[in-house]
Amino acid sequence: MTRSELIQHMAHKYPELTADQVERMVGVIFDEITSALAQHKRAEFRNFGAFSIRHRKARVGRNPRTGAKVPVREKDFPFFKCGRTLLSHMNKW
C-alpha cells in the first residue's frame, strides 16, 4: 500500500473527514516517526509494531562485479519489529 492509497482508504473509511485532513494526519504520523528515529528514539505502536534504529559497524565488503575489496563505513538504519497482534493477523489460516 502506498501513501496515497492509505490516504484514499482512510478518507473513504471516515467520510466525516476531508481528504486534505486525512492527508495532514498521515503526514504528521510519518513526520513524528521520522523525527523519533532521527533522534535515535523508538516509535512504538501497540498491537502493530515498533520502529527503531540499528547500527552497523564498518566492514570490508566486495564489489560484486570485480571482486575487489571495498571499505563500507559504519551506518545507522531503520528497523521495524512486528507486534504480536499484527503477526497473528498476518498468519491467520
N, C-alpha and C positions, 0 to 999 in steps of 0.2 A: 504494500500500500504506500502510495506516495503522499507527500504533504497535502497536495491539492485534493487527492481522493479522500483523505482524512477530513479535511475541511468540508467537502461536499457531503460526506456521510454524516458528520455531526450537525450540519445545517439542516439536513433532511430529518434527522432524528429529533432535533429540538427546534421545531418551527417557530417558537416564540423568539428565537434569536436570529438576527440577520446574519448573512454570510460574512459580512465585514466584522461583526462582533466575534463570531467563531474564529475567523482568521487571526484576529488580535489575540484571542485566548490561546490558540495553538502556538502562536509566535512567542507569547510570554512564557509558556511552559518550556519550549525549546531553548529560549534565551536563558532561563533560570538553570536548566540542566547544563548548558554550555558554560555559564558563569561559575557554577559549582565545580565543574571539572577543571576549569582554568585555574581555580584556587586550590586544586588538589583535594577537594572535598567530595563526599559521596552524595549522590542524588538517589534516594530510595523511595519507591512507591510500593506500599503494602499490597500484597497479593499479585503484583505484577513483576517487580524485579528491582535491581539496583545497578546504577551506573557508577563506575569508579575509575581510577587511573592506575594503570600498571606501569612498571618501569622495566625497560630492557637495558642491560649493560652493553657497553661497547664490545664489539667482537670482530673477528675477521671472517668475512664472507667470501663467496666466489662469484665471479661473473659467469653466468651460465653459458654464454656464447663462447668466451675464450678460455674459461677455466682459471683465469688469473685471480690472485688473491686481492680482495678489496676491503679496506677498513670500513666498518659500519659503526657510526657514532652511537652513543647511548641516546635513548629517547623514551618519552612517555607516550602511552597510547590509551585510548578509552577502552573500557571493558564492561560488558553487560552480563550480569548473573541473573538468570531467570528465577522468578519467585515460584514457590511451591504450588500455589493455586493456578498460575498460568501454565506451569508444566503439566499439571493434572488435566487441565482443559485441552492442551495440545495432544496428550497421549490417551484421550478417551477413545475407547473402542466402540 
